[in-house]
Amino acid sequence: MKNKLFFFLFILFFSSILFAGEVANPVINFLKSKNISNTIIVLIISTLPIFELRLGLPLALTLFKIDYPTALFYSLLGNFIPVIPILLLLKGFYRMFEKVKPVKRFLDWIIERTEKKSKDVKKYEFWGLVVLVGIPLPGTGAWTGSLAAVILNLDFKRSLVAISLGIILASFIVSIFVFMGKLGVVAASLLIVSIYIIEIIRTKRYAK
């Protein structure tokens, strides 16, 4: 029974990281084939949506065996790189391509998906944005947080600070889980289960 429970928790917590890892493998292999250094690979992976720091930092520590300060620096920097361009340029980019139907449909899909993840941001704004970016769950992160800030017309400076704090929070959480090993898996999985249960309860209450 305990083994089954642990297996379930392991799958639950690492499903998003494993999925991201599988998707990232071709990217990592391509970058390695170009003789790009491991630290720059971590930087690039941490910059990309879906992957971000939640994959970049474990990749640096477990696969590349990079020392923690260096791994943390490059994964933090990579995760932060897309934030300012999204906050400043997304609206202009949307206006530029809104007459190009395939691009507009894709952007509308992203916006709709982000809005569904942004209920707490709409309600709590600053701290809602910190949590959206900082809790490493599927569909969260700096990209989602930046998109949410633009879609909800939040103040640029406050959004930048909130997203930065969220990225730091994510690095702290991911670091703990990586260094704690199996215990970290259990703790992280329980956290995820709790969050999903709370979200289900809240959704049912709103539906009444």
C-alpha positions, 0 to 999 in steps of 0.5 A: 500500500505504501509503495503504491501511494509513493508511486502515485505521489511520485507520478503526480509531482513529476508528471509535468517535469517528466513531460517537459523533460521528454519534450525538451530532450530534442532541444537539449540534444540539438544544443549539445550537438552545437557544442553549447556549454551546459550552463548556456543550455540551462539558460536556454531551457529555463527561458522557454515556456513549459520548461522554465526554471522548474526543468532548468534547475533540476537539469543543471543539478542532476544531469549536468552536475553543475554546482548549485550557485552557478545552476541557480544563477543561470536558471534564474536568469533564463526564467527572467529573460522573457518577462520584460519583452512579454510585459512590454510587447505583447499588446503591440504584437497582438495588434500587429497580427490580429488580422492574420487569422492563424496567428490571431486564433493561436493568440486567442487560445493562449489568452483564453487559457491564461485567463482560466489560470488567472482567477486568483490574480484577478482577485488578489493581483500582486500576491496572486501573481506571485503565487501563479508564477512561484508554485511549480504546477502545470500551466503556471510559471513566469510565462503564464504570469507575464501573460496574465499581467498583460491580459488583466492590465496590471501595473508594469512595475508591480507586475515585474516585482511580483513575477520576480518574487514568483521566480525566486519562490519557484527556485526555492521550492524546486531546490528543496524538492531536488535536495530532499530526494524522495521526501521532497517528492512526497512533500511536493506531491501532497502540496499539489494534491492539496492545491487541486482539492482546494481548487475543486472545492472553490470551483464547486462553490462558485458554481452554486 
